[in-house]
Amino acid sequence: MSSLHVMAKPRVNRGFLWRVSLIAGLGGILYGFDVGIIAAALVFVRSTFALSTQMQELVVSVVPMGTMAGAILGGIVSDRLGRRSTLLWSGAIFIFGSVLAPASPNVATLIVARLLLGVAIGFTSVTAPVYVSELAPPQSRGKLIGFYQFALTLGIVLANVVGYWLAGQHAWRLMFGLGALPAVVFFFLVLTVPESPRWLYAQGRVVEAEKVLLSYTDEAGAEELLADIEVASRTKVDRRWSVLWTPAVRRGLLIAVGFVVLQQFTGINAVIYYGPQIFALAGITSNENAIFAALLVSVMNMLATIIALFLVDRLGRKPLLYAGLSGMMASLFVLAYSFQHAAALGHSLGLVATGCLVVYITCCAASMGPIAWILVSEVFPLRVRGRGAAAATLGYGISNTLVSLTFLSVLQRVGTAMTFAMFGLCCVVTLAFVRWVVPETKGMELESISAAPVEMRP
């Protein structure tokens, strides 16, 4: 490439970047739909198959179990076969799982179907944010990666809309089956996008990488990005998992895994998975009304994520986290207090619980929700980015499984008030983690984040 245009401001085809983000975001919609639909479907699945509390927890938690397997396998596939190929595999598995679930003659088959959906989620969670981050310019990277989280919240809203719509018919099979439609669209749209230029360069396919760069930026921009990639790619991709423990990578591993684990211990997916049951405990006994309350929470989840997309590259990651976690903590403690004094509140407990959960989910969606996956895709060097994202997704899956597999049992043992108080205490721990461990990555070049010395990271 010529260097005649080096001083010119690089032109970026934002239409192309948004198209890629939208397609990758469809993976987020599938993710959100498949984790969200269980909230409504479980109400009817448990009566169809006469499920015990432990079996209900297993039906819910088998998805994050599959996510763990998908994270490990997806990280390997992402680094060896490419980001695009991994997204194609996830689309195919989504389709198969979405067809098998509604056809399940027994709970064992349903568990297998949801396990496969979890594997597909693991593939997508590992790959989609990394794929977008490797295409996005630094000044809009947070917004573009955060769109994946927005798509996830949209998928949860769609799941709750479908659940509310079909609740009167008890049509849980159709609830699951409708997930096949976006899966098919996702698979065929992924066929239309290119491979990551950073991954291509790491494989020695420099000409192809240059061609992809020139498809969405001008010659000056492509030259600048290619130079950055060249510097970052001087060390070949290391396929050993042990490399994540080396001094150059260890801090990124702590940030990414620690943050997603703490995200789960603040209770976000417990609220999403078991929303109708929580509202039933608050006195909303009608299945339709409980599912509608869960739908309201999911809508606020989506709307708040839009706010985060516009602020994350302007205010930065840490200011949003401070504000969001403070709101989550306050709403959880108020919710715990309300359940502790349920007798005094009487019928108003349902309204108080709904209000607290709306505030909680709004604060989470405007902070921890999108920023978790932004950080995962930012803090690892190129040579281990796929493995690093896989490790973070694995940590997410383990913690998600632990919370979802024990939530109903913990409620029965320690009570609703104490359960939400424990989630509130986890918010306090997470605030300390953000203050002392998480760096501010706003506006930094992707390759410079992991290379910067610790003292330079605010």
LINWO-V989165 format. One record per residue. RES is the residue in three letters. PSI is psi in radians with two decimals (* if undefined). Layout:
BEGIN
RES:PSI  RES:PSI
END
This chain:
BEGIN
MET:2.57  SER:2.68  SER:0.29  LEU:-0.44  HIS:0.35  VAL:-0.62  MET:-0.22  ALA:2.65  LYS:2.18  PRO:2.39  ARG:2.32  VAL:2.20  ASN:1.57  ARG:-0.47  GLY:-0.72  PHE:-0.79  LEU:-0.71  TRP:-0.58  ARG:-0.77  VAL:-0.74  SER:-0.67  LEU:-0.75  ILE:-0.79  ALA:-0.60  GLY:-0.45  LEU:-0.56  GLY:-0.63  GLY:-0.65  ILE:-0.77  LEU:-0.76  TYR:-0.94  GLY:-0.70  PHE:-0.79  ASP:-0.49  VAL:-0.49  GLY:-0.56  ILE:-0.42  ILE:-0.46  ALA:-0.79  ALA:-0.73  ALA:-0.61  LEU:-0.55  VAL:-0.63  PHE:-0.51  VAL:-0.70  ARG:-0.56  SER:-0.61  THR:-0.78  PHE:0.15  ALA:1.02  LEU:2.44  SER:3.02  THR:-0.76  GLN:-0.66  MET:-0.61  GLN:-0.78  GLU:-0.64  LEU:-0.75  VAL:-0.65  VAL:-0.83  SER:-0.18  VAL:-0.42  VAL:-0.91  PRO:-0.46  MET:-0.81  GLY:-0.56  THR:-0.66  MET:-0.83  ALA:-0.73  GLY:-0.56  ALA:-0.80  ILE:-0.90  LEU:-0.69  GLY:-0.62  GLY:-0.69  ILE:-0.82  VAL:-0.72  SER:-0.73  ASP:-0.52  ARG:-0.78  LEU:-0.29  GLY:2.80  ARG:-0.74  ARG:-0.77  SER:-0.67  THR:-0.69  LEU:-0.63  LEU:-0.74  TRP:-0.72  SER:-0.69  GLY:-0.75  ALA:-0.73  ILE:-0.66  PHE:-0.79  ILE:-0.85  PHE:-0.81  GLY:-0.63  SER:-0.42  VAL:-0.65  LEU:-0.69  ALA:-0.89  PRO:-0.32  ALA:0.05  SER:2.13  PRO:-0.27  ASN:3.02  VAL:-0.50  ALA:-0.76  THR:-0.69  LEU:-0.69  ILE:-0.72  VAL:-0.77  ALA:-0.76  ARG:-0.50  LEU:-0.75  LEU:-0.70  LEU:-0.63  GLY:-0.69  VAL:-0.77  ALA:-0.69  ILE:-0.73  GLY:-0.77  PHE:-0.84  THR:-0.73  SER:-0.64  VAL:-0.70  THR:-0.78  ALA:-0.88  PRO:-0.67  VAL:-0.76  TYR:-0.83  VAL:-0.70  SER:-0.54  GLU:-0.12  LEU:-0.41  ALA:2.50  PRO:2.67  PRO:-0.57  GLN:-0.28  SER:0.22  ARG:-0.77  GLY:-0.74  LYS:-0.77  LEU:-0.71  ILE:-0.69  GLY:-0.38  PHE:-0.51  TYR:-0.73  GLN:-0.67  PHE:-0.77  ALA:-0.65  LEU:-0.79  THR:-0.60  LEU:-0.69  GLY:-0.67  ILE:-0.72  VAL:-0.82  LEU:-0.69  ALA:-0.73  ASN:-0.58  VAL:-0.83  VAL:-0.76  GLY:-0.78  TYR:-0.70  TRP:-0.69  LEU:-0.01  ALA:-0.69  GLY:-0.45  GLN:-0.07  HIS:0.55  ALA:1.15  TRP:-0.50  ARG:-0.73  LEU:-0.59  MET:-0.84  PHE:-0.75  GLY:-0.53  LEU:-0.30  GLY:-0.29  ALA:-0.48  LEU:-0.96  PRO:-0.45  ALA:-0.72  VAL:-0.77  VAL:-0.77  PHE:-0.83  PHE:-0.83  PHE:-0.52  LEU:-0.58  VAL:-0.51  LEU:-0.31  THR:-0.07  VAL:2.72  PRO:2.99  GLU:2.76  SER:2.24  PRO:-0.57  ARG:-0.71  TRP:-0.73  LEU:-0.76  TYR:-0.72  ALA:-0.42  GLN:0.07  GLY:0.15  ARG:1.17  VAL:-0.72  VAL:-0.75  GLU:-0.69  ALA:-0.76  GLU:-0.69  LYS:-0.73  VAL:-0.77  LEU:-0.73  LEU:-0.21  SER:-0.26  TYR:0.10  THR:2.96  ASP:-3.11  GLU:-0.69  ALA:-0.77  GLY:-0.72  ALA:-0.70  GLU:-0.73  GLU:-0.80  LEU:-0.67  LEU:-0.63  ALA:-0.72  ASP:-0.75  ILE:-0.68  GLU:-0.75  VAL:-0.76  ALA:-0.36  SER:0.12  ARG:-0.50  THR:2.20  LYS:2.73  VAL:2.19  ASP:2.08  ARG:0.09  ARG:2.38  TRP:-0.50  SER:-0.34  VAL:-0.38  LEU:-0.30  TRP:0.01  THR:2.70  PRO:-0.59  ALA:-0.35  VAL:-0.37  ARG:-0.73  ARG:-0.73  GLY:-0.66  LEU:-0.77  LEU:-0.78  ILE:-0.90  ALA:-0.91  VAL:-0.78  GLY:-0.70  PHE:-0.79  VAL:-0.55  VAL:-0.80  LEU:-0.60  GLN:-0.76  GLN:-0.63  PHE:-0.17  THR:-0.08  GLY:0.15  ILE:-0.85  ASN:-0.42  ALA:-0.69  VAL:-0.69  ILE:-0.79  TYR:-0.71  TYR:0.41  GLY:-0.95  PRO:-0.66  GLN:-0.66  ILE:-0.77  PHE:-0.54  ALA:-0.68  LEU:-0.48  ALA:0.07  GLY:0.04  ILE:1.64  THR:-0.41  SER:2.29  ASN:-0.77  GLU:-0.74  ASN:-0.66  ALA:-0.72  ILE:-0.63  PHE:-0.71  ALA:-0.70  ALA:-0.64  LEU:-0.74  LEU:-0.76  VAL:-0.74  SER:-0.58  VAL:-0.76  MET:-0.61  ASN:-0.80  MET:-0.80  LEU:-0.69  ALA:-0.54  THR:-0.63  ILE:-0.72  ILE:-0.77  ALA:-0.67  LEU:-0.60  PHE:-0.35  LEU:-0.38  VAL:-0.56  ASP:-0.10  ARG:-0.92  LEU:-0.48  GLY:2.97  ARG:-0.82  LYS:-0.71  PRO:-0.70  LEU:-0.68  LEU:-0.74  TYR:-0.83  ALA:-0.81  GLY:-0.81  LEU:-0.62  SER:-0.75  GLY:-0.71  MET:-0.81  MET:-0.83  ALA:-0.79  SER:-0.62  LEU:-0.70  PHE:-0.67  VAL:-0.72  LEU:-0.77  ALA:-0.77  TYR:-0.69  SER:-0.75  PHE:-0.58  GLN:-0.52  HIS:0.71  ALA:-0.67  ALA:-0.70  ALA:-0.60  LEU:-0.53  GLY:-2.32  HIS:-0.32  SER:-0.17  LEU:-0.68  GLY:-0.73  LEU:-0.71  VAL:-0.78  ALA:-0.74  THR:-0.78  GLY:-0.77  CYS:-0.75  LEU:-0.54  VAL:-0.79  VAL:-0.79  TYR:-0.88  ILE:-0.57  THR:-0.80  CYS:-0.69  CYS:-0.77  ALA:-0.44  ALA:0.02  SER:-1.50  MET:-0.69  GLY:-1.13  PRO:-0.59  ILE:-0.49  ALA:-0.87  TRP:-0.39  ILE:-0.83  LEU:-0.72  VAL:-0.69  SER:-0.14  GLU:-0.58  VAL:-0.07  PHE:2.53  PRO:2.73  LEU:-0.72  ARG:-0.33  VAL:0.30  ARG:-0.71  GLY:-0.79  ARG:-0.68  GLY:-0.78  ALA:-0.63  ALA:-0.75  ALA:-0.71  ALA:-0.73  THR:-0.60  LEU:-0.79  GLY:-0.69  TYR:-0.79  GLY:-0.73  ILE:-0.84  SER:-0.66  ASN:-0.78  THR:-0.77  LEU:-0.79  VAL:-0.84  SER:-0.50  LEU:-0.28  THR:-0.10  PHE:-0.91  LEU:-0.67  SER:-0.70  VAL:-0.70  LEU:-0.77  GLN:-0.57  ARG:-0.82  VAL:-0.18  GLY:2.75  THR:-0.75  ALA:-0.82  MET:-0.62  THR:-0.83  PHE:-0.49  ALA:-0.66  MET:-0.69  PHE:-0.68  GLY:-0.70  LEU:-0.61  CYS:-0.54  CYS:-0.64  VAL:-0.80  VAL:-0.71  THR:-0.65  LEU:-0.74  ALA:-0.68  PHE:-0.75  VAL:-0.73  ARG:-0.75  TRP:-0.26  VAL:-0.75  VAL:2.26  PRO:2.81  GLU:2.09  THR:0.16  LYS:2.20  GLY:0.01  MET:2.52  GLU:2.46  LEU:-0.75  GLU:-0.35  SER:-0.28  ILE:-0.92  SER:-0.36  ALA:-0.32  ALA:2.45  PRO:2.70  VAL:-0.71  GLU:-0.27  MET:-0.05  ARG:1.94  PRO:*
END
